[in-house]
Amino acid sequence: MYPEINYHLVKQFFLAVLLRADLSTDYFFQHVKLGPYRQKLIEYFSGSRPLREGDFSLYVFYYPEIKSGPLIVPPDRMLVSDIRFYHFHLGRLGFCIKVDRRPAPKYLGEILLRKGHPLVVIAQQLGGTQLHEIITGMLNNQRNEAYFSTRP
């Protein structure tokens, strides 16, 4: 938990990553398609549209099993109680941003980034997730042996 943060700057950072991923033509970001939410973000960053509370709700997490390493996985859509989120992984840190007109599930309330509250970063277990399968596949691929080696 991070008790003192600049809510607006933190939220702007995550929203800028989301928007840049949508605007990118790079294959890495192929699954980020914001549709009408792209224009909403562009207007927000240009100063012509304020965000309402609940717009682009987000939460931050980390994987305690990942100690270090160059792990950046392409962002993808995911459903959380049928609400659309985009899921990003940067090293051991990850974040999910709601891109849906419906409110975020109530059970996420305490971990969502909220104005006037600390930034909560939750521990998320890696085992059994799709990311775990991807990492295991990369580590078990003999062509990657030198890249992921921890030997000097």
DSSP file (Angstrom, degrees, kcal/mol; ACC not computed):
  #  RESIDUE AA STRUCTURE BP1 BP2  ACC     N-H-->O    O-->H-N    N-H-->O    O-->H-N    TCO  KAPPA ALPHA  PHI   PSI    X-CA   Y-CA   Z-CA
    1    1 A M              0   0    0      0, 0.0   119,-0.2     0, 0.0   121,-0.0   0.000 360.0 360.0 360.0 136.3    0.0    0.0    0.0
    2    2 A Y  B     -A  119   0A   0    117,-2.9   117,-2.7     1,-0.1     3,-0.1  -0.922 360.0-168.9-117.2 102.9    1.2    3.5   -0.9
    3    3 A P  S    S+     0   0    0      0, 0.0     2,-0.7     0, 0.0    -1,-0.1   0.826  71.2  45.9 -68.7 -34.1   -0.5    6.0    1.3
    4    4 A E  S    S+     0   0    0    114,-0.1     2,-0.3   115,-0.1   113,-0.0  -0.885  70.5 142.5-119.1 106.5    0.4    9.2   -0.4
    5    5 A I        -     0   0    0     -2,-0.7     2,-1.1   112,-0.2   111,-0.2  -0.920  56.2-112.2-132.6 160.0    0.1    9.4   -4.2
    6    6 A N     >  -     0   0    0     -2,-0.3     4,-2.6     1,-0.2     3,-0.3  -0.818  32.4-162.0 -90.8  98.2   -0.9   12.0   -6.7
    7    7 A Y  H  > S+     0   0    0     -2,-1.1     4,-2.8     1,-0.2     5,-0.3   0.880  84.3  50.0 -49.6 -49.0   -4.1   10.3   -7.9
    8    8 A H  H  > S+     0   0    0      1,-0.2     4,-2.5     2,-0.2    -1,-0.2   0.898 112.7  45.6 -63.7 -41.8   -4.4   12.3  -11.1
    9    9 A L  H  > S+     0   0    0     -3,-0.3     4,-2.3     2,-0.2    -1,-0.2   0.913 114.0  48.5 -67.5 -42.0   -0.8   11.6  -12.2
   10   10 A V  H  X S+     0   0    0     -4,-2.6     4,-1.9     2,-0.2    -2,-0.2   0.943 114.5  45.2 -63.4 -46.8   -0.9    7.9  -11.4
   11   11 A K  H  X S+     0   0    0     -4,-2.8     4,-2.6    -5,-0.3     5,-0.2   0.912 111.6  53.2 -64.5 -41.6   -4.2    7.5  -13.2
   12   12 A Q  H  X S+     0   0    0     -4,-2.5     4,-2.5    -5,-0.3    -1,-0.2   0.897 106.1  54.5 -59.8 -39.9   -2.9    9.6  -16.2
   13   13 A F  H  X S+     0   0    0     -4,-2.3     4,-2.0     2,-0.2    -2,-0.2   0.964 111.7  42.3 -58.3 -52.7    0.1    7.3  -16.4
   14   14 A F  H  X S+     0   0    0     -4,-1.9     4,-2.1     1,-0.2    -2,-0.2   0.887 115.4  49.6 -64.5 -39.0   -2.0    4.1  -16.7
   15   15 A L  H  X S+     0   0    0     -4,-2.6     4,-2.8     2,-0.2    -1,-0.2   0.857 108.3  54.0 -68.4 -33.9   -4.5    5.7  -19.1
   16   16 A A  H  X S+     0   0    0     -4,-2.5     4,-2.7    -5,-0.2     5,-0.2   0.898 107.7  50.2 -65.7 -39.7   -1.6    7.0  -21.3
   17   17 A V  H  X S+     0   0    0     -4,-2.0     4,-2.1    -5,-0.2    -2,-0.2   0.932 112.2  48.2 -62.0 -44.8   -0.2    3.4  -21.5
   18   18 A L  H  X S+     0   0    0     -4,-2.1     4,-2.0     2,-0.2    -2,-0.2   0.936 113.8  45.7 -60.9 -48.1   -3.7    2.2  -22.5
   19   19 A L  H  X S+     0   0    0     -4,-2.8     4,-2.6     1,-0.2     5,-0.2   0.924 112.3  50.1 -64.1 -44.7   -4.2    4.9  -25.1
   20   20 A R  H  X S+     0   0    0     -4,-2.7     4,-1.6     1,-0.2    -1,-0.2   0.877 109.0  53.2 -62.5 -36.4   -0.7    4.5  -26.6
   21   21 A A  H  < S+     0   0    0     -4,-2.1    -1,-0.2    -5,-0.2    11,-0.2   0.908 111.2  46.3 -63.9 -41.0   -1.3    0.7  -26.8
   22   22 A D  H  < S+     0   0    0     -4,-2.0    -2,-0.2     1,-0.2    -1,-0.2   0.896 114.1  47.2 -67.5 -40.2   -4.5    1.3  -28.7
   23   23 A L  H  < S+     0   0    0     -4,-2.6    -1,-0.2    -5,-0.1    -2,-0.2   0.730  93.4 100.4 -74.5 -21.5   -2.9    3.9  -31.1
   24   24 A S     <  -     0   0    0     -4,-1.6     8,-0.1    -5,-0.2    -3,-0.0  -0.306  56.7-160.0 -68.4 145.9    0.1    1.7  -31.8
   25   25 A T        +     0   0    0     -2,-0.0    -1,-0.1     3,-0.0     2,-0.1   0.336  54.7 122.7-101.3   3.5    0.3   -0.4  -35.0
   26   26 A D  S >  S-     0   0    0      1,-0.1     3,-1.5    -5,-0.1    -2,-0.0  -0.418  70.5-127.5 -67.8 139.7    2.9   -2.7  -33.4
   27   27 A Y  G >  S+     0   0    0      1,-0.3     3,-1.9     2,-0.2     4,-0.2   0.808 105.0  70.4 -55.6 -33.4    2.0   -6.4  -33.4
   28   28 A F  G 3  S+     0   0    0      1,-0.3     3,-0.3     2,-0.1    -1,-0.3   0.819 103.9  41.2 -54.8 -34.0    2.7   -6.5  -29.6
   29   29 A F  G X  S+     0   0    0     -3,-1.5     3,-2.0     1,-0.2    -1,-0.3   0.124  77.2 122.2-102.9  19.5   -0.4   -4.4  -29.0
   30   30 A Q  T <  S+     0   0    0     -3,-1.9    -1,-0.2     1,-0.3    -2,-0.1   0.728  70.4  54.8 -58.1 -25.8   -2.7   -6.1  -31.5
   31   31 A H  T 3  S+     0   0    0     44,-0.4     2,-0.9    -3,-0.3    -1,-0.3   0.523  82.9  95.4 -89.5  -4.4   -5.4   -7.0  -28.9
   32   32 A V    <   +     0   0    0     -3,-2.0     2,-0.4   -11,-0.2    -1,-0.1  -0.778  43.5 155.6 -91.9 106.7   -5.9   -3.5  -27.6
   33   33 A K        +     0   0    0     -2,-0.9     4,-0.1     1,-0.1   -11,-0.1  -0.911  15.2 178.0-133.4 101.5   -8.9   -2.1  -29.5
   34   34 A L    >   -     0   0    0     -2,-0.4     3,-2.1     1,-0.2    -1,-0.1   0.657  13.2-173.4 -84.6 -16.5  -10.7    0.6  -27.5
   35   35 A G  T >> S-     0   0    0      1,-0.3     3,-1.6     2,-0.2     4,-0.5  -0.364  74.5  -1.7  58.2-131.6  -13.3    1.5  -30.1
   36   36 A P  H 3> S+     0   0    0      0, 0.0     4,-1.3     0, 0.0    -1,-0.3   0.678 126.6  71.1 -66.8 -15.9  -15.3    4.6  -28.9
   37   37 A Y  H <> S+     0   0    0     -3,-2.1     4,-2.1     1,-0.2    -2,-0.2   0.736  85.9  67.8 -72.3 -20.8  -13.3    4.7  -25.7
   38   38 A R  H <> S+     0   0    0     -3,-1.6     4,-2.5     2,-0.2    -1,-0.2   0.956 101.4  45.6 -60.0 -50.0  -10.3    5.9  -27.7
   39   39 A Q  H  X S+     0   0    0     -4,-0.5     4,-2.7     1,-0.2     5,-0.2   0.881 109.3  55.8 -63.2 -37.9  -12.0    9.2  -28.5
   40   40 A K  H  X S+     0   0    0     -4,-1.3     4,-1.8     1,-0.2    -1,-0.2   0.911 110.7  44.8 -60.2 -42.5  -13.0    9.6  -24.9
   41   41 A L  H  X S+     0   0    0     -4,-2.1     4,-2.8     2,-0.2     5,-0.2   0.898 111.1  52.8 -69.4 -40.2   -9.4    9.2  -23.8
   42   42 A I  H  X S+     0   0    0     -4,-2.5     4,-1.7     1,-0.2     6,-0.2   0.927 111.2  47.0 -60.2 -44.3   -8.1   11.6  -26.5
   43   43 A E  H  X>S+     0   0    0     -4,-2.7     5,-1.7     2,-0.2     6,-1.3   0.867 110.7  53.1 -65.9 -36.0  -10.6   14.2  -25.3
   44   44 A Y  H ><5S+     0   0    0     -4,-1.8     3,-1.1    -5,-0.2    -2,-0.2   0.948 111.4  44.7 -62.3 -48.8   -9.6   13.6  -21.7
   45   45 A F  H 3<5S+     0   0    0     -4,-2.8    -1,-0.2     1,-0.3    -2,-0.2   0.768 110.2  54.9 -70.2 -24.5   -5.9   14.2  -22.5
   46   46 A S  H 3<5S-     0   0    0     -4,-1.7    -1,-0.3    -5,-0.2    -2,-0.2   0.574 115.0-117.5 -82.8  -7.9   -6.7   17.2  -24.6
   47   47 A G  T <<5S+     0   0    0     -3,-1.1    -3,-0.2    -4,-0.6    -2,-0.1   0.495  87.8 108.3  89.1   3.9   -8.6   18.7  -21.6
   48   48 A S  S   <S+     0   0    0     -5,-1.7    -4,-0.2     1,-0.2    -5,-0.1   0.553  78.2  39.0 -93.0  -6.9  -11.9   18.8  -23.4
   49   49 A R  S    S-     0   0    0     -6,-1.3    -2,-0.2    -5,-0.1    -1,-0.2  -0.913  70.6-150.2-144.8 115.2  -13.6   16.0  -21.4
   50   50 A P        -     0   0    0      0, 0.0     2,-0.3     0, 0.0    -6,-0.1  -0.483  25.9-116.3 -76.3 155.4  -13.2   15.3  -17.7
   51   51 A L        -     0   0    0     -2,-0.1     2,-0.2    -7,-0.1     3,-0.0  -0.700  23.1-134.3 -88.8 144.8  -13.5   11.7  -16.5
   52   52 A R    >   -     0   0    0     -2,-0.3     3,-2.4     1,-0.1     2,-0.1  -0.604  38.7 -84.2 -89.6 157.6  -16.3   10.8  -14.2
   53   53 A E  T 3  S+     0   0    0      1,-0.3     3,-0.1    -2,-0.2    -1,-0.1  -0.437 121.2  29.7 -60.1 132.5  -15.7    8.6  -11.2
   54   54 A G  T >  S+     0   0    0      1,-0.4     3,-1.0    -2,-0.1     2,-0.4   0.157  85.6 127.9  99.6 -18.2  -15.8    5.1  -12.3
   55   55 A D  T <  S-     0   0    0     -3,-2.4    -1,-0.4     1,-0.3    44,-0.1  -0.586  87.9  -6.0 -70.4 129.6  -14.5    5.8  -15.9
   56   56 A F  T 3  S-     0   0    0     -2,-0.4    -1,-0.3    44,-0.3    43,-0.1   0.890  87.6-165.9  53.3  46.1  -11.5    3.6  -16.6
   57   57 A S    <   -     0   0    0     -3,-1.0    41,-3.6    40,-0.1     2,-0.3  -0.280  12.0-175.0 -56.7 148.3  -11.4    2.1  -13.1
   58   58 A L  E     -B   97   0B   0     55,-0.3    55,-2.9    39,-0.2     2,-0.3  -0.987  21.4-162.8-148.8 157.3   -8.1    0.3  -12.5
   59   59 A Y  E     -B   96   0B   0     37,-1.9    37,-2.3    -2,-0.3     2,-0.4  -0.971  13.8-140.9-138.7 157.4   -6.2   -1.8  -10.0
   60   60 A V  E     +Bc  95 121B   0     60,-0.7    62,-2.0    51,-0.5     2,-0.3  -0.907  23.6 168.2-120.5 142.7   -2.6   -2.7   -9.7
   61   61 A F  E     -Bc  94 122B   0     33,-2.7    33,-2.8    -2,-0.4     2,-0.3  -0.907  16.7-151.2-144.1 170.3   -1.1   -6.1   -8.7
   62   62 A Y  E     -Bc  93 123B   0     60,-2.4    62,-2.9    -2,-0.3    31,-0.2  -0.973  19.3-124.9-142.9 159.8    2.2   -7.9   -8.6
   63   63 A Y    >   -     0   0    0     29,-2.1     3,-1.2    -2,-0.3    62,-0.1  -0.914  13.6-162.7-104.9 108.7    3.3  -11.5   -8.8
   64   64 A P  T 3  S+     0   0    0      0, 0.0    -1,-0.1     0, 0.0    61,-0.1   0.781  87.7  65.0 -62.8 -24.8    5.4  -12.5   -5.7
   65   65 A E  T 3  S+     0   0    0     -3,-0.1     2,-0.8    27,-0.1    60,-0.1   0.784  87.5  76.9 -68.9 -25.7    6.7  -15.6   -7.5
   66   66 A I    <   +     0   0    0     -3,-1.2    -3,-0.1     1,-0.2     3,-0.1  -0.769  56.4 175.0 -89.2 114.2    8.5  -13.4  -10.1
   67   67 A K        -     0   0    0     -2,-0.8     2,-0.3     1,-0.3    -1,-0.2   0.854  60.4 -37.0 -88.9 -38.1   11.6  -12.0   -8.5
   68   68 A S  S    S+     0   0    0     23,-0.1    -1,-0.3    24,-0.0    23,-0.0  -0.963  75.0 110.7-169.2 176.1   13.2  -10.2  -11.4
   69   69 A G  S    S-     0   0    0     -2,-0.3     2,-1.8    -3,-0.1    23,-0.1  -0.411  70.5 -70.1 124.8 161.9   13.6  -10.5  -15.2
   70   70 A P        +     0   0    0      0, 0.0     2,-0.9     0, 0.0    -1,-0.1  -0.440  64.5 154.7 -86.3  65.4   12.6   -8.9  -18.5
   71   71 A L        +     0   0    0     -2,-1.8    20,-3.8     2,-0.0     2,-0.5  -0.816   2.6 153.3-102.0 103.5    9.0  -10.1  -18.5
   72   72 A I  E     -D   90   0B   0     -2,-0.9    18,-0.2    18,-0.2    20,-0.0  -0.983  20.7-169.3-127.7 119.8    6.8   -8.0  -20.6
   73   73 A V  E     -D   89   0B   0     16,-0.8    16,-0.7    -2,-0.5     3,-0.1  -0.844  32.7 -96.1-110.9 142.3    3.7   -9.7  -22.0
   74   74 A P  E     -     0   0B   0      0, 0.0   -45,-0.1     0, 0.0    13,-0.1  -0.285  45.8-111.8 -56.6 137.4    1.4   -8.3  -24.7
   75   75 A P  E     -     0   0B   0      0, 0.0   -44,-0.4     0, 0.0     2,-0.3  -0.322  41.8-179.4 -67.5 154.7   -1.7   -6.7  -23.1
   76   76 A D  E     -D   87   0B   0     11,-1.6    11,-3.1    -3,-0.1     2,-0.2  -0.969  29.5 -96.8-150.5 162.9   -5.0   -8.4  -23.7
   77   77 A R  E     +D   86   0B   0     -2,-0.3     2,-0.3     9,-0.2     9,-0.2  -0.536  40.2 176.8 -79.2 149.9   -8.7   -8.1  -22.9
   78   78 A M  E     -D   85   0B   0      7,-2.5     7,-2.7    -2,-0.2     2,-0.5  -0.981  25.4-125.5-147.7 156.8  -10.2  -10.0  -20.0
   79   79 A L  E     -D   84   0B   0     -2,-0.3     2,-0.5     5,-0.2     5,-0.2  -0.907  15.6-171.6-106.8 132.1  -13.5  -10.3  -18.4
   80   80 A V  E >  S-D   83   0B   0      3,-2.6     3,-1.4    -2,-0.5    -2,-0.0  -0.949  85.9 -24.8-119.8 106.0  -14.0   -9.6  -14.7
   81   81 A S  T 3  S-     0   0    0     -2,-0.5    -1,-0.1     1,-0.3     3,-0.1   0.916 126.2 -53.5  51.6  46.4  -17.6  -10.6  -13.8
   82   82 A D  T 3  S+     0   0    0      1,-0.2     2,-0.4     0, 0.0    -1,-0.3   0.553 113.0 123.1  67.8  10.4  -18.5   -9.9  -17.5
   83   83 A I  E <   -D   80   0B   0     -3,-1.4    -3,-2.6    17,-0.1     2,-0.4  -0.884  65.8-119.0-101.8 132.9  -17.0   -6.4  -17.3
   84   84 A R  E     +D   79   0B   0     -2,-0.4    15,-2.5    -5,-0.2     2,-0.3  -0.572  39.6 167.5 -79.8 128.3  -14.3   -5.8  -19.9
   85   85 A F  E     -DE  78  98B   0     -7,-2.7    -7,-2.5    -2,-0.4     2,-0.4  -0.903  31.6-129.8-127.3 157.3  -10.8   -4.9  -18.7
   86   86 A Y  E     -DE  77  97B   0     11,-2.4    11,-2.3    -2,-0.3     2,-0.5  -0.954  23.0-149.1-108.3 136.9   -7.4   -4.7  -20.4
   87   87 A H  E     -DE  76  96B   0    -11,-3.1   -11,-1.6    -2,-0.4     2,-0.3  -0.915  14.4-174.2-112.6 122.2   -4.7   -6.6  -18.6
   88   88 A F  E     - E   0  95B   0      7,-2.8     7,-1.8    -2,-0.5     2,-0.4  -0.916   7.7-162.5-119.0 144.9   -1.0   -5.4  -18.8
   89   89 A H  E     +DE  73  94B   0    -16,-0.7   -16,-0.8    -2,-0.3     2,-0.4  -0.996  12.0 172.0-127.6 126.7    2.1   -7.1  -17.4
   90   90 A L  E >   -DE  72  93B   0      3,-3.5     3,-1.8    -2,-0.4     2,-0.3  -0.848  68.1 -56.0-134.0  96.5    5.4   -5.2  -16.9
   91   91 A G  T 3  S-     0   0    0    -20,-3.8   -18,-0.1    -2,-0.4   -23,-0.1  -0.550 119.1 -21.8  67.5-129.0    8.0   -7.4  -15.1
   92   92 A R  T 3  S+     0   0    0     -2,-0.3   -29,-2.1   -25,-0.1     2,-0.3   0.504 125.9  86.6 -90.3  -3.6    6.4   -8.5  -11.8
   93   93 A L  E <   +BE  62  90B   0     -3,-1.8    -3,-3.5   -31,-0.2     2,-0.3  -0.712  53.2 173.6 -97.4 146.3    3.9   -5.7  -11.9
   94   94 A G  E     -BE  61  89B   0    -33,-2.8   -33,-2.7    -2,-0.3     2,-0.3  -0.962  10.3-166.7-143.0 162.3    0.6   -5.7  -13.6
   95   95 A F  E     -BE  60  88B   0     -7,-1.8    -7,-2.8    -2,-0.3     2,-0.4  -0.993   8.8-150.9-150.5 152.6   -2.5   -3.6  -13.9
   96   96 A C  E     -BE  59  87B   0    -37,-2.3   -37,-1.9    -2,-0.3     2,-0.5  -0.986   9.9-163.9-125.5 132.3   -6.0   -3.9  -15.2
   97   97 A I  E     -BE  58  86B   0    -11,-2.3   -11,-2.4    -2,-0.4     2,-0.4  -0.970  20.0-127.4-120.7 129.4   -8.1   -1.0  -16.6
   98   98 A K  E     + E   0  85B   0    -41,-3.6     2,-0.4    -2,-0.5   -13,-0.3  -0.594  24.2 179.3 -75.4 126.3  -11.9   -1.2  -17.1
   99   99 A V        +     0   0    0    -15,-2.5     2,-0.3    -2,-0.4   -15,-0.1  -0.724  47.6  97.2-126.4  78.8  -13.0   -0.3  -20.6
  100  100 A D  S    S-     0   0    0     -2,-0.4   -44,-0.3     2,-0.2     4,-0.1  -0.970  73.8-127.4-163.4 146.0  -16.7   -0.7  -20.2
  101  101 A R  S    S+     0   0    0     -2,-0.3    -1,-0.1   -46,-0.1   -18,-0.0   0.746  87.7  86.1 -75.0 -22.3  -19.7    1.6  -19.5
  102  102 A R  S    S-     0   0    0      1,-0.1    -2,-0.2    -3,-0.0   -18,-0.0  -0.429  91.6 -97.0 -77.5 153.0  -20.8   -0.6  -16.6
  103  103 A P        -     0   0    0      0, 0.0    -1,-0.1     0, 0.0     3,-0.1  -0.288  44.2 -95.8 -67.3 155.2  -19.4    0.0  -13.2
  104  104 A A        -     0   0    0      1,-0.1     5,-0.1   -50,-0.1   -23,-0.1  -0.335  57.0 -80.8 -63.3 150.9  -16.6   -2.2  -11.9
  105  105 A P    >   -     0   0    0      0, 0.0     3,-1.9     0, 0.0     4,-0.3  -0.277  38.7-125.6 -54.7 138.8  -17.6   -5.2   -9.8
  106  106 A K  G >  S+     0   0    0      1,-0.3     3,-2.0     2,-0.2     4,-0.2   0.816 105.8  66.8 -59.0 -33.1  -18.3   -4.1   -6.2
  107  107 A Y  G 3  S+     0   0    0      1,-0.3     3,-0.3     2,-0.1    -1,-0.3   0.662  95.6  58.0 -67.6 -12.7  -15.9   -6.7   -4.8
  108  108 A L  G X> S+     0   0    0     -3,-1.9     3,-1.7     1,-0.2     4,-1.4   0.530  76.8 105.3 -87.1  -6.2  -13.0   -4.8   -6.4
  109  109 A G  T <4 S+     0   0    0     -3,-2.0     3,-0.4     1,-0.3    -1,-0.2   0.799  76.6  47.2 -45.1 -47.1  -14.0   -1.6   -4.5
  110  110 A E  T 34 S+     0   0    0     -3,-0.3    -1,-0.3    -4,-0.2    -2,-0.1   0.706 115.9  44.0 -74.7 -19.1  -11.2   -1.7   -2.0
  111  111 A I  T <4 S+     0   0    0     -3,-1.7   -51,-0.5    -4,-0.1     9,-0.3   0.576  87.9 105.6-102.7  -9.4   -8.4   -2.4   -4.5
  112  112 A L  S  < S-     0   0    0     -4,-1.4     2,-0.4    -3,-0.4   -53,-0.2  -0.413  84.5-102.0 -69.2 145.1   -9.4    0.1   -7.2
  113  113 A L        +     0   0    0    -55,-2.9     2,-0.4    -2,-0.1   -55,-0.3  -0.547  53.0 179.9 -64.8 123.3   -7.4    3.3   -7.5
  114  114 A R    >   -     0   0    0     -2,-0.4     3,-1.8     4,-0.3     2,-0.1  -0.986  32.9-104.6-135.1 141.6   -9.5    5.9   -5.9
  115  115 A K  T 3  S+     0   0    0     -2,-0.4  -109,-0.1     1,-0.3   -62,-0.0  -0.378 107.1  16.3 -61.6 134.1   -9.0    9.6   -5.3
  116  116 A G  T 3  S+     0   0    0      1,-0.3    -1,-0.3  -111,-0.2  -110,-0.0   0.543 109.9  97.0  80.5   6.8   -8.1   10.4   -1.7
  117  117 A H  S <  S-     0   0    0     -3,-1.8    -1,-0.3     1,-0.1  -112,-0.2  -0.863  80.4 -95.2-124.1 159.3   -7.2    6.8   -0.9
  118  118 A P        -     0   0    0      0, 0.0     2,-0.6     0, 0.0    -4,-0.3  -0.297  42.7-103.9 -66.1 157.3   -3.9    5.0   -0.8
  119  119 A L  B     -A    2   0A   0   -117,-2.7  -117,-2.9    -6,-0.1     2,-0.5  -0.768  37.6-153.9 -80.9 120.0   -2.7    3.0   -3.9
  120  120 A V        -     0   0    0     -2,-0.6   -60,-0.7    -9,-0.3     2,-0.6  -0.858  10.3-169.2 -99.1 126.9   -3.3   -0.6   -3.1
  121  121 A V  E     -c   60   0B   0     -2,-0.5   -60,-0.3   -62,-0.1     2,-0.2  -0.964  14.8-156.2-116.3 113.6   -1.0   -3.1   -4.9
  122  122 A I  E     -c   61   0B   0    -62,-2.0   -60,-2.4    -2,-0.6     2,-0.4  -0.603  15.9-119.3 -94.7 150.5   -2.3   -6.6   -4.3
  123  123 A A  E     -c   62   0B   0     -2,-0.2     2,-0.4   -62,-0.2   -60,-0.2  -0.725  31.0-167.2 -82.6 131.9   -0.4   -9.9   -4.5
  124  124 A Q        -     0   0    0    -62,-2.9     2,-0.3    -2,-0.4   -63,-0.0  -0.981  21.1-120.6-123.6 134.0   -1.7  -12.2   -7.2
  125  125 A Q        -     0   0    0     -2,-0.4   -62,-0.1     1,-0.1    -2,-0.0  -0.537  14.9-159.8 -75.1 135.4   -0.8  -15.8   -7.6
  126  126 A L    >   +     0   0    0     -2,-0.3     3,-2.0     2,-0.1     6,-0.5   0.832  59.3 102.8 -82.7 -36.0    0.8  -16.7  -10.9
  127  127 A G  T 3  S+     0   0    0      1,-0.3     3,-0.1     5,-0.1    -2,-0.1  -0.208  88.3  14.9 -55.4 133.3    0.1  -20.5  -10.7
  128  128 A G  T 3  S+     0   0    0      1,-0.3    -1,-0.3     2,-0.1     2,-0.2   0.409  99.1 118.7  85.5  -2.4   -2.8  -21.6  -12.9
  129  129 A T  S <> S-     0   0    0     -3,-2.0     4,-1.6     1,-0.1    -1,-0.3  -0.505  77.2-114.6 -92.7 165.5   -3.0  -18.4  -14.9
  130  130 A Q  H  > S+     0   0    0      1,-0.2     4,-2.2     2,-0.2     5,-0.1   0.869 118.3  57.5 -63.4 -36.4   -2.5  -18.0  -18.7
  131  131 A L  H  > S+     0   0    0      1,-0.2     4,-2.8     2,-0.2     5,-0.2   0.893 102.1  54.8 -61.6 -39.2    0.6  -16.0  -17.9
  132  132 A H  H  > S+     0   0    0     -6,-0.5     4,-2.6     1,-0.2    -1,-0.2   0.912 107.9  49.4 -60.0 -42.4    2.0  -18.9  -16.0
  133  133 A E  H  X S+     0   0    0     -4,-1.6     4,-2.2     2,-0.2    -1,-0.2   0.900 111.6  49.1 -63.0 -41.1    1.6  -21.1  -19.0
  134  134 A I  H  X S+     0   0    0     -4,-2.2     4,-2.2     2,-0.2    -2,-0.2   0.939 112.9  46.3 -64.2 -47.2    3.3  -18.6  -21.3
  135  135 A I  H  X S+     0   0    0     -4,-2.8     4,-2.7     1,-0.2     5,-0.2   0.919 111.9  51.1 -63.1 -44.0    6.2  -18.2  -18.9
  136  136 A T  H  X S+     0   0    0     -4,-2.6     4,-2.2    -5,-0.2    -1,-0.2   0.906 110.0  50.5 -60.2 -42.0    6.6  -21.9  -18.5
  137  137 A G  H  X S+     0   0    0     -4,-2.2     4,-0.7     2,-0.2    -1,-0.2   0.900 111.6  47.6 -62.6 -41.3    6.6  -22.3  -22.3
  138  138 A M  H >< S+     0   0    0     -4,-2.2     3,-0.7     1,-0.2     6,-0.2   0.923 113.7  46.9 -65.8 -43.7    9.3  -19.7  -22.7
  139  139 A L  H 3< S+     0   0    0     -4,-2.7    -2,-0.2     1,-0.2    -1,-0.2   0.840 112.9  49.0 -68.5 -32.8   11.5  -21.2  -20.0
  140  140 A N  H 3< S+     0   0    0     -4,-2.2     2,-0.6    -5,-0.2    -1,-0.2   0.534  85.3 102.2 -85.7  -6.2   11.1  -24.7  -21.4
  141  141 A N    X<  -     0   0    0     -4,-0.7     3,-2.0    -3,-0.7     4,-0.3  -0.695  66.9-148.3 -80.3 118.3   11.9  -23.7  -25.0
  142  142 A Q  G >  S+     0   0    0     -2,-0.6     3,-1.4     1,-0.3     4,-0.3   0.787  94.2  65.6 -60.2 -28.4   15.5  -24.8  -25.6
  143  143 A R  G 3  S+     0   0    0      1,-0.3    -1,-0.3     2,-0.1     4,-0.2   0.737 103.0  48.9 -65.1 -20.5   16.1  -21.9  -28.0
  144  144 A N  G <> S+     0   0    0     -3,-2.0     4,-2.2    -6,-0.2    -1,-0.3   0.408  79.8 104.6 -96.7   1.8   15.6  -19.5  -25.0
  145  145 A E  H <> S+     0   0    0     -3,-1.4     4,-0.6    -4,-0.3    -1,-0.2   0.884  82.8  42.9 -54.5 -47.4   18.0  -21.3  -22.7
  146  146 A A  H  4 S+     0   0    0     -4,-0.3     3,-0.4    -3,-0.2    -1,-0.2   0.865 112.5  54.4 -68.2 -35.2   20.8  -18.8  -22.9
  147  147 A Y  H  4 S+     0   0    0      1,-0.2    -2,-0.2    -4,-0.2    -1,-0.2   0.896 117.2  34.1 -66.5 -40.9   18.5  -15.8  -22.7
  148  148 A F  H  < S+     0   0    0     -4,-2.2    -1,-0.2   -10,-0.1    -2,-0.2   0.352  88.8 127.2 -97.9   5.7   16.9  -17.0  -19.4
  149  149 A S     <  -     0   0    0     -4,-0.6    -3,-0.0    -3,-0.4    -4,-0.0  -0.349  44.0-163.4 -65.6 140.6   20.0  -18.6  -17.9
  150  150 A T        +     0   0    0     -2,-0.0    -1,-0.1     2,-0.0    -4,-0.1   0.329  56.9 112.1-102.4   4.6   20.9  -17.4  -14.4
  151  151 A R              0   0    0      1,-0.1    -2,-0.0    -5,-0.1     0, 0.0  -0.526 360.0 360.0 -76.5 145.8   24.4  -18.9  -14.7
  152  152 A P              0   0    0      0, 0.0    -1,-0.1     0, 0.0    -3,-0.0   0.485 360.0 360.0 -66.1 360.0   27.3  -16.3  -14.9
